[in-house]
């Protein structure tokens, strides 16, 4: 077996990760002023030009506001951020609050039934081929998470909507972290297997019931996540 050697982070990336962690754990909350460049550089162990480069990038993404002659302040990134902020949040999944996780799952529940409905109309045969592939009663949470996410991304791909693809690509790292917790529960695995069987029937019936089925399933999964 070969060794996996992680590449060392460049100074700017290291500094950015450390500052983002401090923002996400509320060391620096929305509206707070960051230390001056010199102090920030010393605390992060990097040069002032590196700090300046990092802050410019974070400003572009919406994390901070830079004002000439005034302290750099942390933004309310949940209110003013966009897809770039969502992408960064997904990379720092360990820092997501329970509330933020609930918001992400709620957003998926609101969006994905429409995706599934459109995919079921556009190409049900491809979805059925995926679902008809025999899956044993796996107990491995990672296997379940990968299979479940594979089904969701297949449906997103079928819609051929690049915006949806970008949104769900950003959600993927968070989903896999949550999935490896969620699918350790026997009840969660059983609910998903029941859902796959019901989805096969709905796709074959072509009666427009996929939207409602997916909506109910995701709401049920969201409620179960709150329990665990």
C-alpha positions in Angstrom: 0.0 0.0 0.0 1.4 3.4 -1.0 1.7 6.3 1.4 -0.6 9.4 0.8 1.5 12.5 1.3 -0.4 15.7 1.7 1.2 18.7 0.0 2.1 21.5 2.5 -0.2 24.5 2.2 1.2 27.7 0.7 1.5 30.5 3.2 -1.5 32.5 1.8 -3.7 29.4 1.9 -2.5 28.5 5.4 -3.3 32.0 6.6 -6.7 32.0 4.9 -7.6 28.7 6.5 -6.6 29.9 10.0 -8.5 33.2 9.7 -11.6 31.4 8.3 -11.6 29.0 11.2 -11.5 32.0 13.5 -14.4 33.6 11.8 -16.4 30.3 11.7 -15.9 29.6 15.4 -16.9 33.2 16.1 -13.5 34.3 17.4 -14.2 37.2 15.0 -18.0 37.5 14.6 -20.0 39.6 12.2 -19.1 43.3 12.6 -15.9 42.6 14.5 -12.8 44.4 13.5 -9.8 42.3 12.6 -6.4 43.0 14.0 -4.1 45.3 12.0 -2.1 43.7 9.1 1.1 43.7 11.2 -0.5 42.0 14.2 -2.4 39.6 12.0 0.7 38.6 10.1 2.6 38.0 13.4 -0.2 35.9 14.8 -0.5 33.8 11.6 3.3 33.5 11.1 3.2 35.0 7.6 4.3 38.2 5.9 2.2 41.4 5.6 2.0 41.0 1.8 0.6 37.5 2.4 -2.0 38.9 4.8 -2.9 41.6 2.3 -3.3 39.1 -0.5 -5.5 36.9 1.7 -7.7 39.7 2.9 -8.3 40.9 -0.7 -9.4 37.4 -1.7 -11.7 37.1 1.4 -13.1 40.5 0.6 -13.9 39.4 -3.0 -15.8 36.3 -1.7 -17.8 38.4 0.8 -16.2 37.4 4.1 -14.8 40.8 5.1 -15.0 44.4 4.1 -11.8 46.4 3.6 -12.1 50.2 4.0 -9.0 52.4 3.4 -7.8 53.9 6.7 -10.2 51.8 8.7 -10.1 48.4 10.3 -11.1 45.4 8.1 -14.4 44.1 9.5 -16.0 40.7 9.3 -19.3 40.6 7.3 -22.5 38.8 8.1 -21.5 36.2 5.5 -24.7 34.2 6.0 -26.8 37.2 4.9 -24.5 38.6 2.2 -22.5 35.6 0.9 -23.0 33.7 -2.3 -22.0 30.4 -3.9 -18.3 31.1 -3.0 -19.2 31.3 0.7 -21.2 28.1 0.4 -18.3 26.4 -1.2 -15.9 27.5 1.6 -18.5 26.5 4.3 -18.5 23.0 2.7 -14.7 22.8 3.1 -15.0 23.7 6.8 -17.9 21.3 7.5 -16.5 20.6 11.0 -17.3 24.2 11.9 -20.9 24.2 10.8 -23.3 24.8 13.6 -26.4 22.6 14.1 -28.5 25.5 12.9 -26.5 25.8 9.7 -26.7 22.1 9.0 -30.5 22.3 9.5 -30.7 25.2 7.0 -28.7 23.3 4.4 -30.9 20.2 4.8 -34.0 22.4 4.6 -32.7 24.0 1.4 -32.2 20.6 -0.1 -35.7 19.6 0.9 -37.1 22.7 -0.8 -35.1 22.4 -4.0 -34.5 18.7 -4.7 -38.1 17.4 -5.2 -38.3 19.7 -8.2 -35.0 18.4 -9.5 -36.3 14.8 -9.1 -39.6 15.6 -10.8 -37.8 17.2 -13.8 -35.3 14.3 -14.1 -38.1 11.7 -13.9 -39.8 13.3 -16.9 -36.6 13.8 -18.9 -35.0 10.4 -18.5 -36.6 7.9 -16.1 -34.8 5.0 -17.8 -31.4 6.2 -16.6 -32.6 6.6 -13.1 -34.2 3.2 -13.1 -31.0 1.6 -14.5 -29.1 3.1 -11.5 -31.8 1.9 -9.0 -32.1 -1.5 -10.6 -28.4 -2.2 -10.0 -28.5 -4.7 -7.1 -27.5 -3.1 -3.8 -27.1 -5.4 -0.9 -28.1 -4.5 2.6 -24.9 -2.7 3.2 -24.1 -1.6 6.8 -21.2 0.6 5.8 -22.3 4.2 6.2 -19.8 5.5 3.6 -21.2 3.0 1.0 -24.7 4.2 1.7 -23.7 7.9 1.6 -21.9 7.4 -1.8 -24.8 5.5 -3.3 -27.4 8.0 -2.1 -25.4 11.0 -3.3 -24.8 9.3 -6.6 -28.5 9.0 -7.1 -29.0 12.7 -6.3 -26.2 13.9 -8.6 -27.5 11.6 -11.4 -30.9 13.4 -11.2 -29.1 16.8 -11.1 -27.1 15.8 -14.2 -30.3 14.8 -16.1 -31.7 18.3 -15.6 -28.7 19.7 -17.6 -29.0 22.9 -15.4 -25.5 24.1 -14.7 -26.6 26.3 -11.8 -28.1 23.4 -10.0 -24.9 21.4 -10.7 -22.8 24.1 -9.2 -25.0 24.3 -6.1 -25.0 20.6 -5.5 -21.3 20.3 -6.2 -20.8 22.8 -3.3 -23.1 20.7 -1.1 -21.2 17.5 -1.7 -18.5 17.7 1.0 -21.0 18.6 3.7 -23.4 15.8 2.5 -20.7 13.1 2.7 -19.7 14.2 6.3 -23.4 14.2 7.4 -24.1 11.0 5.5 -21.4 9.1 7.3 -23.1 10.0 10.6 -26.7 9.6 9.3 -26.2 6.2 7.7 -24.6 4.6 10.8 -28.2 4.5 12.0 -30.0 1.3 11.0 -33.3 3.1 10.7 -31.8 5.6 8.3 -30.5 2.8 6.0 -33.9 1.1 6.1 -35.8 4.3 5.3 -33.5 4.9 2.3 -34.0 1.3 1.0 -37.8 1.8 1.3 -37.4 5.1 -0.6 -35.5 3.5 -3.5 -38.1 0.8 -3.9 -40.9 3.4 -3.8 -39.0 5.5 -6.3 -38.7 2.6 -8.8 -42.5 2.1 -8.6 -43.2 5.8 -9.1 -40.8 6.1 -12.1 -42.5 3.1 -13.7 -46.0 4.4 -13.1 -45.2 7.7 -14.8 -48.0 9.3 -12.8 -46.2 12.4 -11.6 -45.8 11.1 -8.0 -42.0 11.4 -7.9 -42.1 15.0 -6.7 -44.4 14.2 -3.7 -42.4 11.0 -2.9 -39.1 12.8 -2.8 -40.5 15.7 -0.8 -42.0 13.4 1.8 -38.8 11.3 2.0 -36.5 14.3 2.5 -38.8 15.8 5.1 -38.7 12.5 6.9 -35.0 12.3 6.7 -34.6 15.9 7.9 -36.8 15.1 11.0 -34.8 12.0 11.7 -31.5 13.9 11.5 -32.8 16.3 14.2 -33.5 13.3 16.4 -30.0 11.9 16.1 
